[in-house]
C-alpha cells in the first residue's frame, strides 16, 4: 500500500511504495498538495508493482507529471534538443566551454546512433550508464566525468523545459579517478635542447616562454607585444585558468630572445601569430598540445600516437602513460629554481601558482626576490632563426 511522507528538507511530498520485487521505493511527487501527492503515489505503485516495460513506466510518470503541472510533455529528440541547448549556451559561456559541451554532445549522439533521433523520453538511465562505461574504455576518468556532466546538463534543461518528466542522467555516478593521475615530470636540460633542435622559430619562442615564465600553453599562445615591457624587462598577463594577474621579470636569456624578434608597431599583435590564430579560432589549446606532442616525437622523447581514437582505443587512454607535455616546462621551471636554492614562496609566485589553498601558506613575494629568481635560470644558446616568426 502506497503512502506519502514529507522530509523537513523538502517542500514536496515523497511517495513510498513497493515494486514488483518487494523492494521499498521512495520517489518525490513534486507536489505540495497531499491529496494530489497520494494519487501520484498510487500511480507510482501501479507502475512499479508489476513487471512493466520501460515505456509503460515512463507513460505513468508522464501522466503524473501532467497531473501535477498541467503541462503536456512535448516530443523532441536528443539530437534536436541538444542543438537548441548549445545554441542557447553560446551566449552564456566562453568559447572554450562551448567547444567542450559540443564535443561531449557529439560523443553521446554518436554513441546513441539512430536512437539520438528518437524522443528524449525514450532515453533511460541504462543508455547513460552504457555511454559512461563505453567512454571509460577509451578515455581518462577526468574526461569521462566531464562528458557525463555535460550530458546531465542537457537532460536537466530538457526536464526544466517539460520535455521529460525525469532526468535519466541524474543518478548516474561518475567513475573513480583513484590511481589514474597522469604523472608529469620536468624536462632535463638535454631534453629541452632536443626539443629546441627540431622546433621551428615560433615553437622555439613558445618553449622559451614556457620554460622561463612557467606560463601555460594557452597563456603563451595569447601573448601580444603589449604584454612585454622590454624597458622594465617584464612580461605581464592575466592567467586564463586562474584570472590571476602576473607581472614577471624576464630572465636574461628570454629578454635577449624577445629583443631579437621582429617588433610590431601594433601593440595588439601576437608574439606567436600561428598559435594565436589557433587558440582564437578554437577557443582552446588542444591543437597546439598535439603539435607539441609531435615535436616530442621528432625529438625522440615520446612515441607517436594518433590524435584521434583508432581501432577502438582513444588518445586519452594512451595519454595517461605520457610523461612529457608542454605543461612539464612549468614543472621544469620550478625544479630548476629550487635546485638553484630559490625559496619555495618565490618560486610559486614566479610561476603563478593557481591553488588558493596552497598559496595562502606562502608570504607575499617582492619584486627583488622575483628578479633574483629569474636570474637563476640557466641560459640556452639557440641559433638565430632565419626569417620572421
C-alpha positions in Angstrom: 0.0 0.0 0.0 1.5 3.3 -1.0 1.7 6.3 1.3 3.3 9.7 1.3 5.6 11.4 3.8 7.4 14.7 4.0 11.1 15.5 4.6 11.9 18.6 6.6 14.4 19.4 3.9 11.9 19.5 1.1 8.6 21.2 0.4 7.4 18.2 -1.7 5.6 15.1 -0.6 7.5 11.8 -1.0 5.7 8.8 -2.4 6.6 5.5 -0.7 5.6 2.2 -2.3 6.9 -1.3 -3.1 7.9 -2.6 -6.5 7.3 -6.0 -8.0 10.3 -7.5 -6.2 9.1 -6.3 -2.8 11.7 -3.6 -2.6 10.6 -0.4 -0.9 11.0 2.7 -3.1 10.8 6.4 -2.4 10.2 9.0 -5.2 9.3 12.6 -5.0 5.9 13.5 -6.2 7.0 17.1 -6.9 3.7 18.2 -5.3 3.0 20.2 -2.2 -0.7 19.1 -2.2 -1.1 16.0 0.0 -4.2 14.6 -1.8 -2.7 15.1 -5.2 0.6 13.5 -3.9 -1.4 10.5 -2.7 -2.9 10.0 -6.1 0.6 10.3 -7.6 1.9 7.7 -5.1 -0.8 5.3 -6.2 0.2 5.7 -9.8 3.8 5.1 -9.0 2.9 1.9 -7.1 0.8 0.7 -10.0 3.7 1.4 -12.4 6.3 -0.4 -10.3 4.3 -3.2 -8.6 4.0 -5.3 -11.7 6.7 -6.1 -14.3 6.3 -3.5 -17.0 8.4 -2.3 -19.9 10.4 0.9 -19.5 8.0 2.6 -21.9 5.0 1.7 -19.7 6.7 3.1 -16.6 7.5 6.3 -18.4 3.9 6.7 -19.5 2.8 6.5 -15.9 5.4 9.1 -14.8 4.5 11.3 -17.7 0.8 11.1 -16.7 1.7 12.0 -13.2 3.8 15.0 -14.4 0.9 16.3 -16.4 -1.5 16.0 -13.4 0.9 17.9 -11.2 2.0 20.7 -13.5 -0.9 20.8 -16.0 1.8 20.7 -18.8 1.8 18.1 -21.5 5.3 16.8 -22.3 6.3 17.7 -25.8 8.1 15.3 -28.1 11.6 16.2 -29.1 14.7 14.1 -30.0 18.0 14.4 -28.2 19.6 15.4 -31.4 17.2 18.3 -31.9 17.1 19.5 -28.3 20.9 19.4 -27.8 21.3 21.7 -30.9 18.9 24.1 -29.4 20.6 23.9 -26.0 24.0 24.5 -27.4 22.7 27.5 -29.3 21.3 28.9 -26.1 24.5 28.3 -24.2 26.6 30.1 -26.8 25.7 33.5 -25.4 26.2 32.3 -21.8 29.6 30.7 -21.7 33.1 31.0 -23.1 34.1 29.7 -26.5 36.2 27.0 -24.8 33.3 25.8 -22.6 31.0 25.8 -25.7 33.6 23.7 -27.6 33.7 21.3 -24.7 29.9 20.9 -24.4 29.6 20.5 -28.2 32.2 17.7 -28.2 30.5 15.9 -25.3 27.1 16.1 -27.0 28.6 14.8 -30.3 30.2 11.9 -28.5 26.9 10.9 -26.9 24.9 11.3 -30.1 27.5 9.2 -32.0 27.2 6.5 -29.3 23.4 6.5 -29.4 23.3 6.2 -33.2 19.8 6.3 -34.6 18.3 6.5 -31.1 19.6 10.1 -30.9 16.8 10.9 -33.3 14.1 9.4 -31.1 12.0 11.2 -28.5 14.1 12.1 -25.5 11.6 10.3 -23.2 12.8 7.1 -24.8 16.3 7.5 -23.3 16.9 5.8 -19.9 19.5 5.6 -17.2 20.8 2.5 -18.9 21.7 4.5 -22.0 23.7 7.0 -19.9 25.4 4.2 -18.0 26.3 2.4 -21.2 27.8 5.6 -22.6 29.8 6.2 -19.4 31.1 2.7 -19.4 32.0 2.9 -23.1 33.9 6.1 -22.6 35.7 4.6 -19.6 37.4 2.2 -22.0 38.6 5.0 -24.3 39.4 8.0 -22.2 40.8 9.1 -18.9 38.4 9.3 -15.9 38.5 13.0 -15.8 37.4 13.2 -19.5 34.6 10.7 -18.9 33.3 12.6 -15.9 33.4 15.9 -17.7 31.4 14.5 -20.6 28.9 13.0 -18.2 28.5 16.4 -16.5 27.6 17.9 -19.9 25.1 15.2 -20.7 23.5 15.7 -17.3 23.1 19.4 -18.0 21.3 18.7 -21.3 18.8 16.4 -19.7 18.3 18.8 -16.8 17.5 21.5 -19.3 15.1 19.2 -21.0 13.3 18.5 -17.7 13.1 22.2 -17.0 11.5 22.7 -20.4 9.0 19.9 -19.7 10.3 17.7 -22.4 10.9 14.8 -20.0 9.4 14.0 -16.6 12.6 12.5 -15.1 16.3 13.1 -15.7 17.8 9.7 -16.6 21.3 11.0 -16.0 20.6 12.4 -12.6 21.7 9.3 -10.6 24.4 8.0 -12.9 27.6 8.1 -10.8 30.9 9.4 -12.0 33.9 7.0 -12.5 36.6 6.7 -9.9 39.8 8.7 -10.5 41.9 7.0 -7.9 45.2 5.9 -9.1 44.7 7.4 -12.6 46.5 10.7 -12.1 48.8 11.3 -15.1 52.4 11.7 -13.8 54.3 14.7 -15.1 58.0 15.2 -14.7 60.3 18.0 -15.6 62.4 18.1 -18.7 66.1 17.5 -18.4 68.5 20.1 -19.9 69.4 17.7 -22.7 65.7 17.1 -23.4 65.0 20.8 -23.8 67.9 21.1 -26.2 66.5 18.2 -28.2 63.1 19.8 -28.5 64.6 23.2 -29.5 66.7 21.4 -32.1 63.6 20.2 -34.0 61.3 23.2 -33.4 60.6 26.0 -35.8 61.1 29.6 -34.9 57.7 30.1 -33.3 57.8 26.9 -31.3 61.3 27.7 -30.1 60.0 31.0 -28.8 57.0 29.4 -27.1 59.2 26.8 -25.4 61.4 29.5 -24.0 58.4 31.4 -22.7 57.0 28.2 -21.1 60.4 27.5 -19.5 61.4 30.9 -18.3 58.0 32.1 -17.1 56.2 28.8 -16.2 53.3 30.0 -18.3 50.7 27.5 -19.5 50.4 26.8 -23.2 47.2 28.8 -23.7 48.7 31.8 -22.0 51.9 31.7 -24.1 49.8 31.5 -27.3 47.7 34.5 -26.3 50.7 36.8 -25.6 50.9 40.0 -27.5 53.5 42.8 -27.7 51.6 44.8 -25.1 52.2 42.0 -22.6 56.0 42.6 -22.8 57.8 45.6 -21.4 61.4 45.4 -22.6 62.4 48.6 -20.7 61.3 47.2 -17.4 62.3 43.7 -18.5 58.9 42.3 -17.5 56.1 40.2 -19.0 52.6 41.0 -17.8 49.5 38.9 -18.4 46.3 37.5 -16.8 46.4 33.7 -16.4 43.4 32.4 -18.3 42.9 29.5 -15.9 43.0 31.4 -12.6 42.3 35.0 -13.8 45.4 36.0 -11.7 47.4 39.0 -12.9 51.1 38.1 -13.2 53.9 40.6 -13.6 57.1 38.6 -14.0 60.7 39.6 -14.7 62.2 38.4 -18.0 65.1 36.0 -17.4 68.2 37.2 -19.2 68.1 34.6 -22.0 64.3 35.3 -22.5 64.8 39.1 -22.7 67.6 38.6 -25.2 65.3 36.3 -27.3 62.4 38.8 -27.2 64.7 41.6 -28.3 65.8 39.5 -31.3 62.2 39.2 -32.5 60.9 41.5 -35.3 58.9 44.0 -33.3 55.5 45.2 -34.4 54.0 48.7 -34.4 50.7 47.2 -33.3 50.8 46.5 -29.5 48.0 44.0 -30.0 50.0 42.0 -32.5 50.6 38.4 -31.3 54.1 37.3 -30.3 53.3 33.9 -31.8 50.9 34.6 -34.7 50.2 31.0 -35.8 49.5 29.8 -32.2 47.4 32.9 -31.5 45.2 32.3 -34.6 44.7 28.6 -33.5 43.5 29.4 -29.9 41.4 32.4 -31.1 39.6 30.2 -33.6 39.2 27.1 -31.4 38.9 28.8 -28.0 41.4 26.3 -26.6 44.9 24.9 -27.0 44.2 21.3 -27.8 45.5 21.5 -31.3 48.7 23.2 -30.0 49.1 20.4 -27.5 49.0 17.9 -30.4 51.6 20.0 -32.3 53.9 19.9 -29.2 53.4 16.2 -28.9 54.6 15.8 -32.4 57.7 17.9 -31.6 58.4 15.5 -28.7 58.1 12.6 -31.1 60.5 14.2 -33.5 62.9 14.8 -30.7 62.7 11.1 -29.7 61.1 11.9 -26.3 57.7 10.4 -27.0 56.2 7.6 -29.0 54.0 8.6 -31.9 50.3 8.4 -31.0 47.1 9.1 -33.0 45.4 12.3 -32.0 42.1 10.7 -32.5 40.8 7.3 -31.4 41.7 4.4 -33.7 40.9 0.7 -33.6 38.7 1.2 -30.6 41.3 2.9 -28.4 41.2 6.6 -27.6 44.0 9.1 -27.5 43.1 9.8 -23.9 43.9 6.2 -22.9 47.4 6.4 -24.3 48.0 9.9 -23.0 47.7 8.7 -19.4 51.0 7.0 -19.9 52.8 10.0 -21.3 55.4 11.6 -19.1 56.1 14.8 -21.0 54.0 17.7 -22.3 54.2 21.4 -22.6 52.9 21.7 -19.1 56.1 19.9 -18.0 58.0 23.1 -18.8 56.2 24.6 -15.8 57.5 21.7 -13.7 60.9 22.3 -15.1 60.9 25.9 -14.2 60.0 25.0 -10.6 62.7 22.3 -10.4 65.5 24.4 -11.8 64.7 27.3 -9.5 64.5 25.0 -6.4 67.8 23.4 -7.4 69.3 26.9 -7.6 68.3 27.4 -4.0 65.4 29.9 -4.6 62.9 29.9 -1.7 59.7 28.0 -2.3 57.5 31.1 -1.8 59.4 33.0 -4.5 59.2 30.0 -6.9 55.5 29.7 -6.5 55.0 33.4 -7.1 57.1 33.4 -10.1 55.2 30.6 -11.9 51.9 32.0 -10.7 50.7 29.1 -8.6 47.0 28.6 -9.3 45.8 27.0 -6.0 44.4 29.4 -3.4 44.6 26.7 -0.8 48.3 26.3 -1.4 49.2 29.9 -2.0 47.8 31.0 1.4 50.7 29.2 3.1 53.2 31.5 1.4 54.2 35.0 2.3 53.9 37.9 -0.2 56.9 38.0 -2.5 58.7 41.2 -3.5 59.9 42.3 -6.9 63.6 42.0 -5.9 63.1 38.3 -4.9 61.4 37.6 -8.2 64.2 39.2 -10.2 66.7 37.2 -8.3 64.8 34.0 -9.2 64.7 34.9 -12.9 68.5 35.3 -12.9 68.9 31.8 -11.5 67.6 30.2 -14.8 70.3 28.5 -16.9 70.8 30.0 -20.4 70.2 28.2 -23.6 72.2 29.1 -26.7 69.9 29.0 -29.6 70.9 29.8 -33.2 69.1 32.7 -34.7 66.2 31.6 -36.9 66.1 32.8 -40.4 63.0 34.8 -41.3 60.3 36.1 -39.1 58.1 34.1 -36.7 
